[in-house]
């Protein structure tokens, strides 16, 4: 049963339901409703030790037929992964996002559906939807550019640049009775390597904010490319293999861009680099076409380098057979493959082959959800289970947080500070429980704002 928390001066008219991205980093799903309007913000997969947690196949805690609109913050699977199920279960409203988010969803969701079906078959469970459920959703999907307000029922909805990945947006919803509500989605770690900075926001009354790194501080971003250079050089010197598990969106393109820079400047030895991710290759094509979304620094580089994601030694791996053969090739090599948390994809094959090799290196460049293989490796596991095989971990494990697409504690505090004077309440979501509580307390201490960590299924009425 949903818990309803009322403010002391509640109108009883506008409220937010927290149905995903609560008590967890993944599964973003929030319901904003008034007496006349129901708007979903995101509809993502809950992820953990597997690509998809069994809970994703459960019925939604609301009636999809009663939702007028779904507004999508960005195209990561933990924000879009249950949209096909939502439509299959009766949602007939409009899906809104930026153009780039829709383009990315068109390649991400078919891939996700295949992986979910394969996982369900191997585990003897049910997938939340089938591959056939994906195509119909795009008939309901419309483009909403940044800064172009639309009216949905009694809310005025505007997308603002989140700077997290290509096309990512914060969703501002204004209601005449209670003011502005902002759903941050994931807030970019500006300045981004490729993209424009996250927008500064002001005059927000209610804030629903992510907190992935709500209790942690990133390394200095400027040291990132030096760390990558060092890892490549040391692995090549040992004649080993460098494994880089990456998310197909943004992280893959960041790594390709940085290696391109190192190759162009002659800072690393010649070594074959395999992009062993068909999905990552498709996403990179979308990034190539989105030149207007890059920051000024990247545009200057593009004046001299017409393809910032290609370089001597790069090999894009298409077939699964080619992927299997990479491990048989002699000499040092770099393998970039999905998934970013080592819970599926081709990286699993390479980890199984190389984690026991003390000359090889695993480079972790993104957040690892608790329970995932990536998190086990990041936490120093000496032995891991891959499929049915126990694999000793003798390879060097290196984590570089400078590639994170999320803001750390200090960055989150700076983001909130620009609108702290107008805030009535902050809802801290999309983080690990410890980080959520720490960040909420920091907001209370520094800004005197009413900051709470909602419970799963809780419904909060706004005053």
Secondary structure, DSSP 8 states (H G I E B T S, - for coil): ---EE--TT--SS-EEEEEESSSSSS--EEEEE-SS-EEEE------SSSSS-GGGGS--SS-GGG--EEE-----HHHHTTHHHHHHTT--SEEEE-HHHHHHHHHHHHHHHHHHHHHHHHHT---SS-GGGTGGGGGGEEE--TT--EEETTEEEEEEE--SSTT-EEEEEEETTTEEEEE--S---SS-SSB-------S-SEEEE--TTTT-----GGGHHHHHHHHHHHHHHTT-EEEEE--TTTHHHHHHHHHHHHHHTT-S---EEEEE-HHHHHHHHHHHH-GGGB-HHHHHHHTT-S-TT--TTEEE--SHHHHHHHTTS-S-EEEEES-TTSSSSTHHHHHHHHTT-TT-EEEE-S---TTSHHHHHHTT-SEEEETTEEEE--SEEEE-GGG-SS--HHHHHHHHHTTGGG-SEEEE-SS-HHHHHHHHHHHHHHH---EE---TT-EEE--
